[in-house]
Amino acid sequence: MNKTLLIGKTIIITEATKPTSLKVATFTYRRGANIVLVDLDQKKLKAAIENLEFKKERLLLIESDLRNPGAANLIFQQVKKSLDL
């Protein structure tokens, strides 16, 4: 697979503290993507990425519950604003 395939793309990963989600985040980050990790608990998010070597300018952590109406729209707005999309 081309290691630069995802440069300039933004990947939003929900339930981001789960091991599978973190593997997807690492895989796509290494291929150039900006990563947005969404989970219910900001503290768990920070702990989960502690050992990952992600640059802050390509990473956004969002605490949100997607079961709430309108949460997805708020996430997209936050991503656009934070990553200058």
Order of alpha helices (4+ residues) and beta strands (2+ residues): beta-alpha-beta-alpha-beta-alpha
